């Protein structure tokens, strides 16, 4: 019998955000308006955010958002007895102004290439801290579902690619982490 309720995308993204909030360094997640404190860590897309009069994307930074890519069936994760697999491709994007990562001695800001690499390491450690996302509850009407695996795919630093390009046009530093969540529904 085919499963009809297999879309768990919102629950998966919420689990990803919860894992990030739990595992990012405290100076990134506190409400103490420091240079490193994230203003925004959400499910969404920067391009969907409508700027108000006199606002710029830099006013929202630093930020992290996670958005969906196209989901695919994953027969290799299905198994026997009516189990179905789904791969949920996601993209995490981190954006910050250049001046938001000063050197320890307070001198000129760190060059953007180093900012991206430094932030990618910190964020990827938080993102992949638990490869099953802490076994989030995935609701379904006609079956049960669980996260099987969280898999890294790529880190996108290039300024000519999607959100990274948008950020570069606004003189911001950005990178993206592409990853997949494998879900098994039975």
ZIBELCOR-V815367 format. One line per field, one symbol per residue. phi: phi as a letter, one per 20 degrees, with the letter a starting at -180 (. if undefined). psi: psi as a letter, one per 40 degrees, with the letter a starting at -180 (. if undefined). burial: + if it has 9 or more other C-alpha atoms within 8 Angstrom, else -. A space follows every 50 residues. Layout:
# ZIBELCOR-V815367
phi=???
psi=???
burial=???
This chain:
# ZIBELCOR-V815367
phi=.feddcecgfffffffffffgfdfggfedfefhefeffebcberbgfefe fegmecfffeefbccccedfecfcgfdfnemnfcdcddfccecdcbfgfe bffgenfggfggffggfffffffffffefcfdlmlffdfbecacbbfead cfdadddffedlfffgfffdlddbbcdebcdedddc
psi=hihdgehfddddddddddddddeiidedeieggidehhdhgihahddehh hiheiidddeiiihihiiahiiigdeecaifeiiihhghihhhhhiidee giideeaiiiiddddddddddddddddfdheeffgihhiideaiiihdih hidihhdheehbdddddddefihiiihhiihhhhh.
burial=--+-------+++++++-++--++---+++-----+++-++-+-+----- -------+-+++++++++-----++-+++--+++++++++++++++++-+ +++-----++----++---+-++++++---+++--+-+-+--++++++++ +---+++-----+++-++---+++++++++++++++
